[in-house]
Amino acid sequence: MITLEEDFSGRNMDVSHFSIFRTSIHYHVSKELRKKLELTIELGVFLGYTETPHNYYVYLSSLRMKVVQTDVNFYEEKAMWFSLERELQIPPEEEILAPKEFLSLKSLRDNPDIVILRADKGGIVVILDKSDYVHKMVDHLSNSGS
């Protein structure tokens, strides 16, 4: 599958700079903006991209405001883990699984040999062997360029 831009221009788009929205970030606070004993980094949450390259909208909870920052460091791996945790977390009032079933699901989630994904259609969850999944993705990516 190719995008309209790729079809029109004949070039593959570089999306390596894309980041996950609502990812935790930190950025360096310059000497001019801080006092001697204040922290050199500020923590925030990535909200999106500006029209200017390498500028990002960031929410700073300490200031309770949205600002534009450059030189942002992303914690995407942490964001992906929390996303998976949210998918598998069920509030106690909506608990529909017996404790034994819940422990079984938890052991599946922690198994490094499988991949648990949401299907493209139908709203179902699929469990795949990790090596098969990686092999199919490599095949898919190598065939999509030709």
Rosetta blueprint (number, residue, H / E / L):
1 M L
2 I L
3 T L
4 L H
5 E H
6 E H
7 D H
8 F H
9 S H
10 G L
11 R L
12 N L
13 M L
14 D L
15 V L
16 S L
17 H L
18 F L
19 S L
20 I L
21 F L
22 R L
23 T L
24 S E
25 I E
26 H E
27 Y E
28 H E
29 V L
30 S L
31 K H
32 E H
33 L H
34 R L
35 K L
36 K L
37 L L
38 E L
39 L L
40 T L
41 I E
42 E E
43 L E
44 G E
45 V E
46 F E
47 L E
48 G E
49 Y E
50 T L
51 E L
52 T L
53 P L
54 H L
55 N L
56 Y E
57 Y E
58 V E
59 Y E
60 L E
61 S L
62 S L
63 L L
64 R L
65 M E
66 K E
67 V E
68 V E
69 Q E
70 T L
71 D L
72 V E
73 N E
74 F E
75 Y L
76 E H
77 E H
78 K H
79 A H
80 M H
81 W H
82 F H
83 S H
84 L H
85 E H
86 R H
87 E H
88 L H
89 Q L
90 I L
91 P L
92 P H
93 E H
94 E H
95 E L
96 I L
97 L L
98 A L
99 P H
100 K H
101 E H
102 F H
103 L H
104 S H
105 L H
106 K H
107 S H
108 L H
109 R H
110 D L
111 N L
112 P L
113 D L
114 I E
115 V E
116 I E
117 L E
118 R E
119 A L
120 D L
121 K L
122 G L
123 G L
124 I L
125 V E
126 V E
127 I E
128 L E
129 D E
130 K H
131 S H
132 D H
133 Y H
134 V H
135 H H
136 K H
137 M H
138 V H
139 D H
140 H H
141 L H
142 S H
143 N H
144 S H
145 G L
146 S L
